[in-house]
Amino acid sequence: MTKLQIIAKLWSAVYDLVFLVKGTPTKTLEQIESDLDVIEYACRKYVDCDDDEIAIGSEGGVAYAGTSTARKAD
């Protein structure tokens, strides 16, 4: 699972939880927990990676992520 797929699945889980809380669930809590377990497992390959893909900076009081200062990992 790519990082983008992980992010998409996390947002899906967030909305599943929102629907559950509002009383209009699309999934049971157990199904959501199972989805989160799958996502957590997919994240494990990124545990020991450095966050050198982006540089976080601030300009005018607003934080932003700039990729122009990113360096290729060896």
C-alpha positions as a LaTeX table, in Angstrom:
\begin{tabular}{lrrr}
\hline
Residue & $x$ (\AA) & $y$ (\AA) & $z$ (\AA) \\
\hline
Met1 & 0.00 & 0.00 & 0.00 \\
Thr2 & 1.41 & 3.38 & $-0.98$ \\
Lys3 & 1.48 & 6.39 & 1.29 \\
Leu4 & $-1.31$ & 7.98 & $-0.73$ \\
Gln5 & $-3.44$ & 4.85 & $-0.37$ \\
Ile6 & $-2.81$ & 4.87 & 3.39 \\
Ile7 & $-3.92$ & 8.49 & 3.62 \\
Ala8 & $-7.06$ & 7.75 & 1.58 \\
Lys9 & $-7.92$ & 4.78 & 3.80 \\
Leu10 & $-7.35$ & 6.85 & 6.95 \\
Trp11 & $-9.79$ & 9.49 & 5.68 \\
Ser12 & $-12.27$ & 6.77 & 4.86 \\
Ala13 & $-11.97$ & 5.46 & 8.43 \\
Val14 & $-12.43$ & 8.98 & 9.80 \\
Tyr15 & $-15.67$ & 9.40 & 7.86 \\
Asp16 & $-16.84$ & 5.93 & 8.87 \\
Leu17 & $-16.33$ & 7.00 & 12.50 \\
Val18 & $-18.16$ & 10.30 & 11.89 \\
Phe19 & $-21.14$ & 8.42 & 10.45 \\
Leu20 & $-21.06$ & 6.01 & 13.38 \\
Val21 & $-21.11$ & 8.85 & 15.91 \\
Lys22 & $-23.92$ & 10.66 & 14.07 \\
Gly23 & $-26.02$ & 7.51 & 14.19 \\
Thr24 & $-25.94$ & 6.75 & 10.48 \\
Pro25 & $-23.19$ & 4.13 & 10.36 \\
Thr26 & $-22.01$ & 2.62 & 7.11 \\
Lys27 & $-19.87$ & 0.09 & 9.01 \\
Thr28 & $-19.88$ & $-1.44$ & 12.45 \\
Leu29 & $-17.26$ & $-0.42$ & 15.00 \\
Glu30 & $-15.67$ & $-3.84$ & 14.61 \\
Gln31 & $-15.34$ & $-3.34$ & 10.84 \\
Ile32 & $-13.78$ & 0.09 & 11.35 \\
Glu33 & $-11.33$ & $-1.34$ & 13.89 \\
Ser34 & $-10.42$ & $-4.07$ & 11.40 \\
Asp35 & $-9.81$ & $-1.45$ & 8.69 \\
Leu36 & $-7.59$ & 0.50 & 11.09 \\
Asp37 & $-5.61$ & $-2.67$ & 11.88 \\
Val38 & $-4.95$ & $-3.15$ & 8.15 \\
Ile39 & $-3.87$ & 0.48 & 7.82 \\
Glu40 & $-1.60$ & 0.20 & 10.86 \\
Tyr41 & 0.05 & $-2.88$ & 9.37 \\
Ala42 & 0.60 & $-1.04$ & 6.08 \\
Cys43 & 2.28 & 1.82 & 7.96 \\
Arg44 & 4.88 & $-0.46$ & 9.56 \\
Lys45 & 7.18 & $-0.33$ & 6.54 \\
Tyr46 & 7.50 & 3.43 & 7.06 \\
Val47 & 8.34 & 3.29 & 10.78 \\
Asp48 & 12.09 & 3.61 & 10.42 \\
Cys49 & 12.01 & 6.05 & 7.52 \\
Asp50 & 13.18 & 9.59 & 7.94 \\
Asp51 & 10.79 & 12.37 & 7.06 \\
Asp52 & 13.21 & 13.88 & 4.59 \\
Glu53 & 10.75 & 13.98 & 1.71 \\
Ile54 & 9.50 & 17.41 & 2.71 \\
Ala55 & 10.85 & 20.38 & 4.58 \\
Ile56 & 8.51 & 22.14 & 6.96 \\
Gly57 & 8.91 & 25.88 & 7.17 \\
Ser58 & 6.92 & 28.93 & 8.10 \\
Glu59 & 6.42 & 32.18 & 6.32 \\
Gly60 & 4.22 & 34.97 & 7.53 \\
Gly61 & 3.00 & 32.88 & 10.46 \\
Val62 & 1.72 & 30.11 & 8.21 \\
Ala63 & 3.34 & 26.68 & 8.16 \\
Tyr64 & 3.87 & 25.02 & 4.82 \\
Ala65 & 5.60 & 21.99 & 3.38 \\
Gly66 & 8.01 & 22.69 & 0.57 \\
Thr67 & 9.38 & 19.91 & $-1.59$ \\
Ser68 & 12.04 & 22.05 & $-3.27$ \\
Thr69 & 14.49 & 21.35 & $-0.43$ \\
Ala70 & 13.84 & 17.63 & $-0.39$ \\
Arg71 & 16.80 & 15.39 & $-0.99$ \\
Lys72 & 16.89 & 11.92 & $-2.44$ \\
Ala73 & 17.32 & 9.17 & 0.16 \\
Asp74 & 20.17 & 6.74 & $-0.40$ \\
\hline
\end{tabular}
